[in-house]
Amino acid sequence: MDDKTTIKELKEKIKKFCGDRDWDQYHNAKELVIGIITESSELLHHFRFKSEKDVDKMFQDENKKSKISEEIADTLYFLLRLVQRYDIDLTTALNKKMEKNEEKYPIEKAKGSNKKYNEL
């Protein structure tokens, strides 16, 4: 579905869901950012103290993958709600940040060894 759904559609879905429940009163920037951090922490819980091999196994287990997906969705929900409430164009914000990252981490220095990376 990712290839058929736009960010705008997701933001509208969240706006309607929250509007139907009169949640604007609870969803100020501070509370939404707390939600992002809280849900991100719940996502982190699945990975803490796991080896790369353990993580690979988790994604092969449909039950565990489903639980991880739920935490990712919760985190995305709060992020989308924040940008929806405060009229932030997520694509524009990401594109601007990627332009900065391209300057900060040029391929010839960032790709390959840690030594090159540490020179940035």
C-alpha positions in Angstrom: 0.0 0.0 0.0 2.9 2.4 0.5 3.2 2.8 -3.3 -0.5 3.8 -3.4 -0.9 6.1 -0.4 0.3 9.7 -0.1 1.5 11.5 3.0 -1.4 13.9 2.5 -3.9 11.0 2.6 -2.4 9.7 5.9 -2.5 13.2 7.4 -6.1 13.6 6.4 -7.0 10.2 7.9 -5.4 11.1 11.2 -7.0 14.6 11.1 -10.5 13.0 10.7 -9.8 10.3 13.3 -8.7 12.9 15.9 -11.4 15.4 14.9 -14.1 12.9 15.3 -12.9 12.4 18.9 -12.3 16.1 19.7 -8.6 15.4 20.4 -7.2 18.7 19.2 -7.5 19.9 22.8 -5.0 17.2 23.9 -2.7 17.3 20.9 -0.4 20.3 21.3 3.2 20.2 20.1 4.6 19.2 23.5 2.2 16.3 24.0 2.7 15.0 20.4 6.5 15.1 20.8 6.1 13.2 24.1 4.0 10.7 22.1 6.8 10.3 19.5 9.4 9.7 22.1 7.2 7.3 24.1 6.3 5.2 21.1 9.9 5.3 19.8 11.0 4.0 23.2 8.5 1.2 23.0 10.0 0.3 19.6 13.5 0.4 21.0 12.4 -2.1 23.7 12.1 -4.8 21.0 15.8 -4.3 19.9 17.6 -3.6 23.1 20.3 -6.1 24.0 19.7 -8.0 20.7 22.4 -9.0 18.3 22.1 -8.4 14.6 21.3 -12.2 14.3 18.6 -11.9 16.9 17.1 -8.9 15.1 17.1 -10.8 11.8 15.2 -13.7 13.5 12.7 -11.3 14.9 11.7 -10.1 11.5 11.3 -13.7 10.3 8.8 -14.3 13.2 5.4 -12.9 12.0 4.2 -12.3 15.6 7.3 -10.3 16.5 7.3 -8.5 13.2 3.7 -7.6 13.8 4.4 -6.1 17.2 7.4 -4.1 15.9 5.2 -2.9 13.0 2.6 -1.7 15.6 5.2 0.4 17.4 6.4 1.8 14.1 2.8 2.7 13.2 2.3 4.4 16.6 5.5 6.4 16.2 4.4 7.4 12.6 0.9 8.3 13.9 2.3 10.9 16.4 4.8 12.3 13.8 2.1 12.7 11.2 -0.3 14.2 13.7 2.4 16.7 14.7 3.0 17.8 11.1 -0.7 17.8 10.3 -1.6 20.0 13.3 1.2 22.5 12.7 1.0 22.6 8.9 4.5 21.2 8.2 5.1 19.8 4.7 7.0 16.7 5.5 8.3 16.2 2.0 9.7 19.7 1.8 11.2 19.4 5.3 12.8 16.0 4.4 14.1 17.4 1.1 15.7 20.4 2.8 17.3 18.2 5.4 18.7 15.8 2.7 20.2 18.7 0.9 22.0 19.7 4.1 23.1 16.1 4.6 24.5 15.9 1.1 26.7 18.9 1.8 27.6 17.6 5.3 28.3 14.0 4.2 29.7 14.1 0.7 29.9 10.6 -0.9 33.7 10.7 -1.4 34.2 11.3 2.4 31.3 9.4 3.8 31.4 6.2 1.8 33.8 3.5 2.9 36.1 3.8 5.9 35.4 5.3 9.3 38.6 7.3 8.9 37.1 9.3 6.1 33.9 9.7 8.1 35.7 11.0 11.2 37.2 13.8 9.0 33.8 15.2 8.3 
